[in-house]
Amino acid sequence: MSKSYRVAILGATGAVGTELLELLESRNFPIANLKLLASERSAGKTLKFKGENILVEPVTEQAFENVDIVLASAGGGTSKTWAGVAVAKGAVVIDNSSAFRMHPEVPLVVPEVNPQAAASHKGIIANPNCTTILMTLAVWPLHKIKPVKRIVAATYQSASGAGAKAMEEVKTQTRDILQGKQPVAEVLPYPLAFNLFPHNSPLTDLGYCEEELKMVNETRKIFGSQEIRITATCVRVPVLRAHSEAINLEFETPFNPDEARAILSQAPGVKLVEDWQANHFPMPIEASGRDEVLVGRIRQDISHHCGLELWLCGDQIRKGAALNAVQIAELLIEKNLLQSTTA
């Protein structure tokens, strides 16, 4: 990475945006120039990068001039408005929203799983949903050995998935409850402190919420297989940061848990966490702030001879969002893929 690049962060003041900034610094990303872009409301603020204060600029068409890479994390509507503008001006957009994930001409990439997909981009690459990223990291290394027939997932999703304001709301609600006050919910539909509820994304005619269907459709696209049967139940839990998932896998033939354990202990982006004597397995408090997805409690499904159970925890803001985006940018540089295939 001897060459340096002109980078813009769209949505720089949000939870994922500030994490992107920290990762670009800590990973020593080769930056020639950095632009921080946000809404008019946030424009004028300053954020630190490598000891310097950088002014947050409002998003305008001119802001994308002389930019090589846009790391976008400002919501689907903002991405739909500005991604095409950025691409037209010569940038590659790595988008963290759901706006383009299922578009047939937009690659959906987890670098440890399907890096080859990035080569077909036409200016936009989509970052998958956080729960999908975490799950695919744990399942893909096993799927490569013995194809998975069916995945049943239950997720336990932290407040960070709803943004920085949701995290602050949970803290406030916790204080209020401990002081005997009634908790107030404004960011999330119900109080989350000392509570949990099914994921609050919109419900579909199937009875599944959008978050659950994201896991189904995105995993199939990333794995390149529409044949995998996938179902999910997504739940919001009173954890500040890092999602957890209980995963049940069904294979064509039996998969020895020790073999699965050996495979996952060597898998990129994964850390095996198992202490059966101490009953110690992945926990969100230990996954928070870490790049790896913690995987453990791998065991035979006693209800199915070809089934495996596993448990994972991963930092939703890092690998579930910002880190995956930065890794895609690093992949584009490494493979010389910054030029759009339509250019």
N, C-alpha and C positions, 0 to 999 in steps of 0.2 A: 504494500500500500504506500508506495513512494509518492504517488500523485495525490493531490488534495482536491476537495470537492466543495462546491457551493451548496449549502444545505439550508432548508427552511423547515421550521416546525409550525404546522398549522394547528392552532389550539394549544399554544405554548403554556398558558397559565393554568390549565386543568391538571388533574391528578396524573394522567398519563403523559401529558406534555412536559411537566416538570421532571417526571421520571426519565423521559427521553433525553432531556438536557443533561441529567446526571449520568446517564449511560454513555452518551456521546463523549463526555469528559473522562469517565473512568475507563472506558475501553480505548481511549486515545484515537477516536475516529478521525480520519484525515480530513480536517475541515479547513478550507481556504477562507470561507466567509459563512457566517451564520445569521439567518434572519429568524426572528421570533414574531409570529403572526397570531392575532387573536381578534375578538370582536371589538367594536368601538368602545364597549364598556371597559374592557381590560387594556386597551391601547394606552400607552403612556407610562405603564408600569415598567420596572426594570427587573431583570432576572440575572443572577450571577452565572458566568461560565468562565472557568479557568481564571478566576480572580477578577474578572472584568464585569462591569454592569452593562447589560445589553438591553436596549430599549425595545419594548414590545410595540410592534407596528400594527395598525389596522389592516385588515385583509382588503386588498384592492387588486385589480388586474395587473397594475404595474409592479406590485410586490413580488410577482413570480418571474420577473425578468432577471436574467443572469442567475438562474438557479438550476442546479443539476438534479437534486433529490429533494422531494417534499415528503416529510413524515407527517401525515395527517391524522389528527385525533381530535376532531371538533364536532363529531356527530354526522349522521348520514346526510341530512339536509345540506350542511355546509360542504361536505365532500361532493355531493351532486352538483352544487353550484360552482365550485372552484377547481375540481380535479381536471376537467376538460380544458379549462383556461391554462392551468399549469403545464399540462401536456403539450398544448399548442405552442407554448413558449419554450419548449425543449426540455422540460423536466420529466423525471420519472416519479410518479406518485405512489408511495406505499401507504395504503389507506387502512386505518384501524376501525372504520365503521362497517356497518352491514350493507352499505350502499351498493357495492359491486361484487360481493362474495360469490353470488350464484350466477353472475353474468358469464355466459359461455366463453367469452373472449378475454376474461380477466383471470389470471392464475391466482389460486388460493394456496398460499405457501406456508409450510412449516419447514424451515431449512434442514432439520434433522430427519425429516420424513420424505418430502418430495421436492428437493432442491431443483431437480431438472425442470419442473413446471415453470420456474421463473424465466426460462429462456424464451418462452412464447409470448411474453408480455408485449402489449402495444401501448405502453406508457403508464399503465396502472397495474399494480399488484395489490391484492387484497390480503390483509391480515385476518386470520380466522377469529371466530369468537373465542373468548378466554377459556371456556369450559372445553371446547373442541381441541384447542391447542394442548391443554394439559392431558386430556385423554389420549389423543393420538400419539403423544410422546411415549406413553406407557404401553399402548396396544400395538403400535406399528412394529416394534422389534419382534414381538411374538407372532404377529400376522405374517411377517416375512418367512418365518419357519414353518408355520402351519396356518393356512388362511382361516380367519375368523368367519364363522357362519352367522353368529348373532351376538349383539352387544346389548346388555341391559344396564343402564346407568342411572344412578341416583346422585344428584349433586347437592352440596351444602355450601351455598355461595355467600361470600362476605359482602359487607356493605360497600367495600371499595368498587365493586362491580357497578354500582350506581353513581360513582363519582365521589369527589372530595366532600361535597356538601352532605352526602348521605353518611359518610364516616363521622363528620362532625355532629350530625343529627343523632346518631347512636350514642355518642359520648354525652350529649346534652340530655337525652332521654334517660340514660343510666343514672346520671346525677339527680335528675328530677325524681325518679322512682325511689332512689335511696334516701331522698329527703322527704318522701311521702307525698310528692306532687304527682299530678296526672301528666304522663308523657304526651307530647304533641308531635304528630307526624305531618310533615309538610313536603319533604323530598320523596319519601316512600309512602305508599298508601296507608300503611298501618305502623304502629310503633314496633320497632325491631328489637329494642333492648329487652332482654329477658323473654323474648318471643321468637317465633319463626312463622313463616307463611309461604305457600307456593309462590314461585317466582312471579313477579308482578308485570312481566311483559304481556302484551295483548293476547287474549285467547283466540284460537282459530276454530273453524267449524268442526275440526277433528276432535276438539276437546283438549288438545295440546296447546301450551302457550308457545309463543314465537321462539323463546329461548330453547325449549326442548326440540323444536323442529330444526333449529340451527345446528344442534349437535348431530341430528340425523343426516341432514342434507350436506352439511359441510364435511363431515367425516367421509361420506361416500365419495365426494368430489376429490378430497385430498388423497384418499386411498386408490382412487381410480376404479372404483367398483360400486355399481348400483345394486349388486346382489346381496350385500351385507344387510341383514335385518337388524335394525337399531331402534331402541325405544329408550326414552329418558323421562325422568321426573326431576324437575329442578326446584330447589327450595332455597329461599333467602334465610340465612341464619345470623344470629347476633355475634358475628366475628368481624373485626375491623378490616382485616386484610388477609388474603390467601383463601382460595377455594379448596374444598375437599370433595372427593368423588368416590363412591362405592361402585365398582365395575364388575359385572358378571359376564364372562366370555364363554361362548360355546364354539368348539372346534369340530372339525370332521372326525378327528380321532383324538384319543386321550392325550393330554399335555401334562407331563409330569411337573409338579410344582417346583421341584429342585432344578429341573432344566430351565423353567421359566425364570426362576430366581437367578440362575447363572447368566442367562441372556440379558436380563434387565440390569444386572450389576455392571455390565459392560456397555450398556446402551448410552449413546450421547444424550446429554441433557437430563439424564435420570440419575438419582441417587437412591440406592436400596437402603431402606431404614427398617430393620427388623431386629428386635431383641425379644424372643419369645419367652425367655425366662422372666424378664421384667415387664412383659406385656406392654412393650414400648414400640409404637409404630408411628407413621407420619402424623404430624399435628400441624395445624395452620400457624400456630405461634412459632414453630421451628422453621416453617417454610417461608415465612414473611421476610422479605429482604434478600432472599436467595435466588440465584439463577436457575438452579436445578429443580425439577419436579421430584418430590420425595414419594417413593413407591414402596409398599410393604404389605404385610399380612396376606401374602400370596398363599392360597390354599386350594385344595380340591373342593369342587362343588359337590356336596354329598347328595344332591338331588339329581345330578346328571354326570355320567362317567366321562363325558367329553367336556366338562365345564371347569373353569377356573374362576376364583374370586380374587380380587385385589383391591387395595385401598390406596389412594394417592392424595397428596396435598401440594398445591403450587401457588406461588405468589401471582395473583391475578393482574396486578399492575405491571410486574416485571415480565416474566415469561408469557403470561397470558395476554400481554399487550405490547408494552414498550420494547422489551428485550427482543421479542420475536421480530418486530419491525426493524430494529437496528441490525439484527442478524441478517435479515433479507437485504438490507442496504449493503452490508459487508459482502454478502454472496454476490450481489450484482457487480461490485467492484472486483472481487476475486475472479469471477468468470467473464469479466469484460462485457457485461450485459446491460450497461446503462443506456445504450442506444436502443430506441424503440424499433421493433421489427418492421414498423410501417415507415420509418424514416428513410 
